[in-house]
Amino acid sequence: MKIKHWDVNLKVRLYGEFFVNVLFWMFFPFMAIYFSDEFGKGMAGLLLVVSQIFGVLANLVGGYCADHFGRKKMMVISSIGQGFSFLVFAFANSPWLDAPMLSFICFTINGIFGSFYWPASMAMVADVVEEKDRNSVFAVFYTAINIAVVFGPVIGGIFFFQHRFELLLAAAVTSFVVGLLLQKLVRETSPALREQKIKTNEQLSWYGAVAKQVANYKVIFKDKTFLLFIVAGVLAAQTFMQLDLIMAVYTKELVPMQTLLLLGDWDIRVGGEKAFGLIVAFNGLLVALFTVYITKQADKFRERDVFIASSLLYGVGIFMFGQTTLIWLLLVAMVVFTLAEVMVVGIQQGFVSKLAPEQIRGQYFAAASLRFTIGRTIAPFTLSISLWIGYTGTFIILTILCVVSALIYYVMYQQFEKKKTVAVERVTV
């Protein structure tokens, strides 16, 4: 499905979110380094865990709100909220104030509003795109994000440490602009709101609404296939969430200054933070170049095999990364790591779309993204673990988790096939 044929909602979001993501990736990969420098690795890990706990709760609330108050409304509120959090974040890193704890609070609030945004965003794609085209559309959005990842970390390696105030101020302004564009140009797509089926919800008290939300999620988590999908995803997330955690700190502390390219008397040398910025940008470049192509190729294989292969390749990539400090070998490890990442970009969202009933689609996407929010909540513990058993042991543990993830995906698809067989038998009868 070509972009020119997309719904206008998707076009506005694609371009607006691109600029937000460029600025986001100019600071986000360096937050683990920033917190480690300000609070120490142990405290940094704890703070990041606390931040992500709030993200988990916000994510579930965001899915409910996307279904009951609208995709558009939640995305507008989230964009404006992120704008204000960036504004205070900038002030906390301004010429007039240096407040690491206030920076942490703003970082957490920013993540909460981001957790409100994404369930509505993913549900909107499923609302306006036919099932046969969803994998490719999700892949294009993911590609756009990773084009931002190409530029963001490289530029951010300079601006975050030297011009943090200006960078965060620019992020605030951009978030406000995107919020206004969403309000003016995007239409509501929630099936429940379009068909006006939620009038009774407006009469609920706040505690009644919360009780209804809990009941809805209870039903979702009784879906054994979906629950296994989340568990396997959480384990796999322990690997790819490390790109801005243990891999960032490992690169900064252990990768020495070394020659990347030698051209006669002129050479390019990288090490530490600059090496990390290069690695993240390289990951983003690979994703931007190959996501759409690899998604099309992955569609030719069984979903089960793609999910399993992705988890195993994540394990290989993270293991390779922890065995070297040579920049070229780290880049080779990142090739394997990125292949694991892009294989499942389209099919994982498409899989959720297959499982999710239309009327609670937002909540399914919110629950599905627990793979990332819970994964990110647990992931910072690697910083503390590395203090106890070292980097080598930590990377080995991450590799083992990837293998377990692959096994759970295998069991999940056995459950999924059994469920489909039962459904077919019922229809036949």
C-alpha positions as CSV (number, residue, x, y, z in Angstrom):
1,M,0.0,0.0,0.0
2,K,1.7,3.2,-1.2
3,I,1.8,6.3,1.1
4,K,-0.1,8.4,-1.5
5,H,-3.1,6.1,-1.0
6,W,-3.0,6.4,2.8
7,D,-5.8,8.0,4.9
8,V,-5.0,11.6,5.7
9,N,-4.9,10.7,9.4
10,L,-2.0,8.5,8.8
11,K,-0.1,11.0,6.6
12,V,-0.4,13.8,9.2
13,R,0.8,11.5,11.9
14,L,3.7,10.0,9.9
15,Y,5.2,13.4,9.2
16,G,4.5,15.0,12.6
17,E,5.7,12.0,14.6
18,F,8.9,11.9,12.5
19,F,10.1,15.3,13.8
20,V,9.1,14.5,17.3
21,N,11.1,11.3,17.1
22,V,14.2,13.0,15.7
23,L,14.3,15.2,18.8
24,F,13.4,12.3,21.1
25,W,16.3,10.2,19.9
26,M,18.7,13.2,20.4
27,F,18.3,12.8,24.1
28,F,16.7,9.5,25.0
29,P,19.7,7.1,24.3
30,F,21.9,9.2,26.6
31,M,19.5,9.2,29.7
32,A,21.1,6.1,31.2
33,I,24.5,7.7,30.9
34,Y,23.2,11.0,32.4
35,F,21.5,9.3,35.3
36,S,24.5,7.1,36.0
37,D,26.8,10.1,36.1
38,E,24.4,12.1,38.3
39,F,23.2,9.3,40.7
40,G,25.5,6.3,40.2
41,K,24.7,3.1,38.3
42,G,22.8,1.4,41.1
43,M,20.5,4.4,41.8
44,A,20.2,5.1,38.1
45,G,18.8,1.6,37.5
46,L,16.3,2.0,40.4
47,L,15.1,5.3,39.1
48,L,14.6,4.0,35.6
49,V,12.6,1.1,37.0
50,V,10.4,3.5,39.0
51,S,9.9,5.6,35.9
52,Q,8.7,2.6,33.9
53,I,6.3,1.4,36.5
54,F,4.4,4.6,36.0
55,G,4.6,3.9,32.3
56,V,3.1,0.5,32.7
57,L,0.1,1.9,34.6
58,A,-0.3,4.8,32.1
59,N,-0.2,2.4,29.2
60,L,-3.1,0.4,30.5
61,V,-5.1,3.6,31.2
62,G,-4.2,4.9,27.8
63,G,-5.7,1.9,26.0
64,Y,-9.0,2.2,27.9
65,C,-9.1,6.0,27.2
66,A,-8.4,5.4,23.5
67,D,-11.4,3.1,23.2
68,H,-13.8,5.2,25.3
69,F,-12.7,8.9,24.8
70,G,-11.3,8.6,21.3
71,R,-7.9,8.0,19.5
72,K,-7.6,11.7,18.4
73,K,-8.4,13.2,21.8
74,M,-5.8,11.0,23.5
75,M,-3.1,11.7,21.0
76,V,-3.7,15.5,21.2
77,I,-3.7,15.4,25.0
78,S,-0.5,13.3,25.0
79,S,1.3,15.6,22.6
80,I,0.5,18.8,24.5
81,G,1.4,17.0,27.8
82,Q,4.8,16.0,26.4
83,G,5.3,19.6,25.3
84,F,4.8,20.9,28.9
85,S,7.0,18.1,30.3
86,F,9.8,19.0,27.8
87,L,9.4,22.7,28.8
88,V,10.1,22.0,32.5
89,F,12.7,19.5,31.5
90,A,14.5,22.2,29.6
91,F,14.3,24.6,32.6
92,A,15.8,21.9,34.8
93,N,18.8,21.9,32.5
94,S,19.0,25.6,31.8
95,P,21.6,28.3,32.5
96,W,19.6,29.2,35.6
97,L,19.1,25.7,37.1
98,D,20.8,22.3,37.2
99,A,18.3,19.9,38.8
100,P,18.9,16.2,38.0
101,M,16.0,15.0,40.2
102,L,13.6,17.4,38.5
103,S,15.0,16.1,35.2
104,F,14.1,12.6,36.3
105,I,10.5,13.7,37.2
106,C,10.1,15.4,33.8
107,F,11.5,12.3,32.0
108,T,9.0,10.1,33.9
109,I,6.0,12.4,33.1
110,N,7.1,12.5,29.5
111,G,7.1,8.7,29.4
112,I,3.6,8.7,30.9
113,F,2.2,10.9,28.2
114,G,4.0,8.7,25.6
115,S,2.3,5.7,27.1
116,F,-1.1,7.5,26.6
117,Y,-0.2,8.2,23.0
118,W,0.8,4.9,21.5
119,P,-2.2,2.6,22.2
120,A,-4.4,5.3,20.4
121,S,-1.9,5.6,17.6
122,M,-1.7,1.9,16.9
123,A,-5.4,1.4,17.2
124,M,-6.0,4.2,14.7
125,V,-3.9,2.4,12.1
126,A,-6.0,-0.8,12.7
127,D,-9.2,1.4,12.4
128,V,-8.4,2.8,9.0
129,V,-6.3,0.2,7.2
130,E,-7.5,-3.2,5.9
131,E,-5.9,-6.3,7.5
132,K,-4.1,-7.2,4.3
133,D,-2.2,-3.9,4.3
134,R,-1.6,-3.4,8.1
135,N,1.8,-5.1,8.3
136,S,3.2,-2.9,5.6
137,V,1.8,0.3,7.1
138,F,3.1,-0.6,10.6
139,A,6.5,-1.2,8.9
140,V,6.5,2.2,7.3
141,F,5.8,3.9,10.6
142,Y,8.6,1.9,12.2
143,T,10.9,2.9,9.3
144,A,10.1,6.5,9.9
145,I,11.0,6.2,13.5
146,N,14.3,4.7,12.7
147,I,15.2,7.3,10.1
148,A,14.9,9.6,13.1
149,V,17.2,7.1,15.0
150,V,19.8,7.6,12.3
151,F,20.1,11.3,12.8
152,G,19.1,11.7,16.4
153,P,21.8,9.9,18.4
154,V,24.7,11.3,16.2
155,I,23.5,14.9,16.6
156,G,22.4,14.2,20.2
157,G,25.9,13.1,21.1
158,I,26.9,16.7,20.7
159,F,23.8,18.6,21.7
160,F,22.7,16.6,24.7
161,F,26.0,17.1,26.6
162,Q,26.7,20.6,25.4
163,H,23.4,22.3,24.5
164,R,20.8,20.3,26.5
165,F,18.6,23.3,27.3
166,E,18.2,24.3,23.6
167,L,17.6,20.7,22.6
168,L,14.8,20.1,25.2
169,L,13.3,23.5,24.4
170,A,13.1,22.6,20.7
171,A,11.4,19.3,21.7
172,A,8.8,21.2,23.7
173,V,7.9,23.5,20.8
174,T,7.8,20.6,18.3
175,S,5.4,18.6,20.6
176,F,3.1,21.6,20.9
177,V,3.0,22.1,17.1
178,V,2.3,18.4,16.5
179,G,-0.6,18.5,19.1
180,L,-2.1,21.5,17.2
181,L,-1.8,19.7,13.9
182,L,-3.5,16.6,15.2
183,Q,-6.3,18.7,16.6
184,K,-6.9,20.6,13.3
185,L,-6.3,17.9,10.7
186,V,-7.0,14.5,12.1
187,R,-10.5,13.0,12.5
188,E,-11.7,10.5,15.1
189,T,-11.7,6.8,14.1
190,S,-12.8,5.0,17.2
191,P,-15.6,2.6,16.2
192,A,-17.3,3.0,19.5
193,L,-17.4,6.8,19.3
194,R,-18.5,6.8,15.6
195,E,-21.4,4.5,16.4
196,Q,-22.2,6.3,19.6
197,K,-22.2,3.1,21.6
198,I,-20.6,4.5,24.8
199,K,-23.3,6.9,26.0
200,T,-23.9,4.7,29.1
201,N,-20.2,5.0,30.0
202,E,-20.7,8.8,30.4
203,Q,-23.1,8.1,33.3
204,L,-20.5,6.0,35.2
205,S,-18.9,7.4,38.3
206,W,-15.1,7.5,38.1
207,Y,-14.8,4.4,40.3
208,G,-17.3,2.7,38.1
209,A,-15.2,3.5,35.0
210,V,-12.1,2.1,36.7
211,A,-13.9,-1.1,37.7
212,K,-15.1,-1.5,34.1
213,Q,-11.6,-1.0,32.8
214,V,-10.2,-3.6,35.2
215,A,-12.9,-6.0,34.1
216,N,-12.0,-5.5,30.4
217,Y,-8.4,-6.2,31.0
218,K,-9.2,-9.2,33.1
219,V,-11.0,-10.6,30.0
220,I,-8.1,-9.8,27.8
221,F,-5.6,-11.6,30.0
222,K,-7.7,-14.8,30.1
223,D,-6.8,-15.1,26.4
224,K,-4.0,-17.7,26.9
225,T,-2.5,-17.1,23.4
226,F,-2.3,-13.3,24.1
227,L,-0.8,-13.8,27.5
228,L,2.0,-16.0,26.1
229,F,2.6,-13.4,23.5
230,I,3.1,-10.8,26.2
231,V,5.4,-13.0,28.3
232,A,7.6,-14.0,25.3
233,G,7.7,-10.3,24.3
234,V,8.8,-9.2,27.8
235,L,11.7,-11.6,27.8
236,A,12.8,-10.6,24.3
237,A,12.5,-7.0,25.3
238,Q,15.2,-7.6,28.0
239,T,17.6,-7.7,25.0
240,F,16.6,-4.8,22.7
241,M,15.8,-2.5,25.6
242,Q,19.5,-2.7,26.5
243,L,20.4,-0.6,23.6
244,D,20.1,2.6,25.7
245,L,21.0,0.9,29.0
246,I,23.7,-1.7,29.6
247,M,25.0,-1.4,26.0
248,A,25.2,2.4,26.4
249,V,27.2,2.2,29.7
250,Y,29.3,-0.7,28.5
251,T,30.3,1.2,25.4
252,K,31.1,4.4,27.4
253,E,33.2,2.6,30.0
254,L,35.0,-0.1,28.0
255,V,35.2,0.9,24.3
256,P,38.5,2.8,23.9
257,M,39.2,5.5,21.3
258,Q,40.0,3.7,18.1
259,T,40.3,4.3,14.4
260,L,37.0,3.7,12.5
261,L,38.3,4.8,9.0
262,L,41.8,5.5,7.8
263,L,42.2,7.6,4.7
264,G,45.8,8.4,4.1
265,D,47.0,10.9,6.8
266,W,43.4,11.5,7.9
267,D,41.4,9.2,10.1
268,I,38.1,9.0,11.9
269,R,38.4,7.9,15.5
270,V,35.6,7.0,17.9
271,G,35.3,5.7,21.4
272,G,33.1,5.9,24.5
273,E,30.0,8.1,24.0
274,K,30.7,8.9,20.4
275,A,31.1,5.2,19.6
276,F,27.7,4.6,21.3
277,G,26.1,7.3,19.2
278,L,27.5,5.7,16.1
279,I,26.2,2.3,17.1
280,V,22.7,3.5,17.7
281,A,22.7,5.5,14.5
282,F,23.9,2.5,12.6
283,N,21.1,0.5,14.0
284,G,18.6,3.2,12.9
285,L,20.1,3.3,9.4
286,L,19.8,-0.4,9.0
287,V,16.2,-0.3,10.2
288,A,15.3,2.6,7.9
289,L,16.9,0.9,4.9
290,F,15.6,-2.6,5.3
291,T,12.5,-2.7,7.5
292,V,9.9,-2.6,4.6
293,Y,11.9,-5.0,2.5
294,I,12.4,-7.6,5.3
295,T,8.8,-7.2,6.4
296,K,7.7,-8.2,2.9
297,Q,10.1,-11.2,3.0
298,A,9.0,-12.2,6.5
299,D,5.4,-12.3,5.3
300,K,6.4,-15.3,3.1
301,F,7.2,-17.4,6.2
302,R,5.1,-18.7,9.0
303,E,4.6,-16.1,11.8
304,R,5.7,-18.7,14.3
305,D,9.0,-19.3,12.7
306,V,9.7,-15.5,12.3
307,F,9.0,-14.8,16.0
308,I,11.2,-17.7,17.1
309,A,14.0,-16.7,14.7
310,S,13.9,-13.1,16.0
311,S,14.3,-14.1,19.6
312,L,17.2,-16.4,18.8
313,L,18.9,-13.8,16.7
314,Y,18.5,-11.2,19.5
315,G,20.4,-13.7,21.7
316,V,23.2,-14.1,19.2
317,G,23.5,-10.4,18.8
318,I,23.6,-9.5,22.5
319,F,26.1,-12.3,23.2
320,M,28.4,-11.0,20.4
321,F,28.1,-7.5,21.6
322,G,29.3,-8.4,25.1
323,Q,32.4,-10.3,23.8
324,T,34.3,-7.4,22.2
325,T,35.3,-3.7,22.5
326,L,36.4,-3.4,18.8
327,I,34.1,-0.9,17.0
328,W,33.8,-2.9,13.8
329,L,32.9,-6.1,15.7
330,L,30.3,-4.2,17.7
331,L,28.8,-3.0,14.4
332,V,28.7,-6.6,13.1
333,A,26.9,-7.6,16.3
334,M,24.5,-4.7,15.6
335,V,23.7,-6.1,12.2
336,V,22.5,-9.4,13.8
337,F,20.7,-7.4,16.5
338,T,18.9,-5.3,13.9
339,L,17.9,-8.2,11.8
340,A,16.2,-9.7,14.8
341,E,14.4,-6.4,15.3
342,V,13.1,-5.7,11.9
343,M,11.8,-9.3,11.2
344,V,8.9,-8.8,13.6
345,V,8.1,-5.1,13.1
346,G,5.0,-5.7,10.9
347,I,3.8,-9.1,12.0
348,Q,3.7,-8.4,15.8
349,Q,1.2,-5.5,15.3
350,G,-0.7,-7.5,12.7
351,F,-0.9,-10.5,15.1
352,V,-2.5,-8.3,17.8
353,S,-5.0,-7.0,15.2
354,K,-6.1,-10.6,14.5
355,L,-6.6,-11.3,18.2
356,A,-8.3,-8.0,19.1
357,P,-12.1,-7.5,19.0
358,E,-12.9,-4.2,17.3
359,Q,-14.7,-2.6,20.2
360,I,-11.7,-3.0,22.6
361,R,-8.9,-2.8,20.1
362,G,-7.2,0.1,21.9
363,Q,-7.0,-2.0,25.1
364,Y,-5.6,-4.9,23.2
365,F,-2.8,-2.7,21.8
366,A,-2.2,-1.2,25.2
367,A,-2.0,-4.6,26.8
368,A,0.3,-5.8,23.9
369,S,2.6,-2.9,24.5
370,L,3.2,-4.2,28.0
371,R,5.9,-6.3,26.3
372,F,7.8,-3.0,26.1
373,T,6.6,-1.2,29.2
374,I,7.1,-4.1,31.5
375,G,10.3,-5.0,29.6
376,R,11.6,-1.5,30.1
377,T,10.6,-1.6,33.7
378,I,12.7,-4.7,34.4
379,A,15.5,-3.9,31.9
380,P,17.4,-1.3,34.1
381,F,18.1,-4.0,36.7
382,T,21.0,-5.0,34.3
383,L,22.9,-1.9,35.5
384,S,22.8,-3.2,39.1
385,I,23.4,-6.8,38.0
386,S,26.5,-5.7,36.1
387,L,27.9,-4.4,39.4
388,W,27.5,-7.8,41.0
389,I,28.5,-10.3,38.2
390,G,30.2,-8.1,35.6
391,Y,29.3,-7.4,32.0
392,T,30.1,-10.8,30.7
393,G,27.7,-12.6,33.1
394,T,25.0,-10.0,32.4
395,F,25.2,-10.5,28.7
396,I,25.0,-14.3,29.1
397,I,21.8,-13.9,31.2
398,L,20.3,-11.8,28.5
399,T,21.2,-14.5,25.9
400,I,19.4,-17.2,28.0
401,L,16.3,-15.0,28.3
402,C,16.1,-14.8,24.5
403,V,16.2,-18.6,24.2
404,V,13.4,-18.9,26.7
405,S,11.4,-16.3,24.7
406,A,11.8,-18.4,21.6
407,L,10.5,-21.5,23.4
408,I,7.4,-19.6,24.7
409,Y,6.7,-18.4,21.1
410,Y,6.6,-22.0,20.0
411,V,4.1,-22.9,22.8
412,M,2.1,-19.8,22.0
413,Y,1.6,-20.8,18.4
414,Q,0.6,-24.3,19.4
415,Q,-2.1,-22.7,21.5
416,F,-3.1,-20.3,18.7
417,E,-3.5,-23.1,16.1
418,K,-5.5,-25.1,18.6
419,K,-7.8,-22.1,19.2
420,K,-8.3,-21.6,15.4
421,T,-9.1,-25.3,15.0
422,V,-11.8,-25.2,17.7
423,A,-13.3,-22.0,16.1
424,V,-13.5,-23.7,12.7
425,E,-15.1,-26.8,14.2
426,R,-17.8,-24.6,15.9
427,V,-18.6,-22.8,12.6
428,T,-18.8,-26.2,10.8
429,V,-21.2,-27.6,13.4
